[in-house]
Each structure stands twice: as C-alpha cells, then as structure tokens.
Amino acid sequence: MSYRIQVEGKQLFGNGECPKKWIDFIKSQGIEVNEDDCYEGEITNFMDCLNTVEDIVMDKSKNITYDRYSQNGLFDLSYILKAIENNESSLLYSLQNLVNNGYLFLPYALYEICKNKLEVTYIHDKETDSLKRIYKIKDGEKITTQAY
C-alpha cells in the first residue's frame, strides 16, 4: 500500500504524496514524525493547518502545467467545457470529479472533513477593510491526523 496522509480518517493528499510543508506543519503541532514520514497525532490549530494546505495548493498551481484535471494549471477549468462539448462527460460528473479529486479543492476538502468540529469567528482586517473568517477547534473536540 502506498503512503497516505489522513485527517479524521479521510485521505487528504494523493497516494504517495508527502508535501514537505505539511510535514513541517505536523512537526509544529508537536507530533513526532519518523524517518518514513509516518506519524499519528492531533491537530491543535486549524487555521495553521488550513493555511498550510492553501500554501501547498498555491505552490502547486505555480509549478503545474498539465495534469488529468486541468489543461493549463489548477485554475483553468476550460477542459470541463471541452469534455462536455465532446460528449466525454456530463457537467455534473465533471464537477463532482473536480470537487472530489481536484487539487484546487484541497482546502475545501479539509474544511468539509473538519467542519463539525469547528467554530467560526470573524475579525475585521483594517488593511483590507474586510471581515476574515477564523476557524477554531471547538472546546472538547479533537482533529486527528495520521500518515502511514
């Protein structure tokens, strides 16, 4: 079986994928990581976790030119229209596939995995004059993670 990273028992990244930024985040949570990057522990700061996943996605978006789910990078979704026009896929299937398997949606997938254990507060960002969401793990809840 290939290496897998899980949060709350759900796989987060692809099979065999082990982003260095993720391992650095895991270590920052006080979780011991062995020489094979395997670990088991609890995430104590969801915002740091979310920011790490967003950074990983943005890094990948700068370094990708083609993969199964995108023609010209993670943010180019024109391939969906092409697949529909060529009768290779339906819109629903294409969108389901994108949300369930697309790298672009990893931050959303992480949120969906953890949302029942989170509470949200809003803070005013004076620089942008906007409200920002801050997610915090609810008192008494735990978010588990493991890699094997």
HELIX and SHEET records of a PDB file:
HELIX    1   1 LYS A   20  SER A   28  1                                   9    
HELIX    2   2 PHE A   46  ASN A   63  1                                  18    
HELIX    3   3 SER A   78  GLU A   85  1                                   8    
HELIX    4   4 LEU A   91  ASN A  101  1                                  11    
HELIX    5   5 TYR A  103  PHE A  105  5                                   3    
HELIX    6   6 LEU A  106  CYS A  114  1                                   9    
HELIX    7   7 LYS A  115  LYS A  117  5                                   3    
SHEET    1   A 4 LYS A  10  GLN A  11  0                                        
SHEET    2   A 4 ILE A   5  VAL A   7 -1                                        
SHEET    3   A 4 ILE A 143  ALA A 147 -1                                        
SHEET    4   A 4 TYR A  39  ILE A  43 -1                                        
SHEET    1   B 2 LEU A 118  ASP A 125  0                                        
SHEET    2   B 2 SER A 130  ILE A 137 -1                                        
END                                                                             
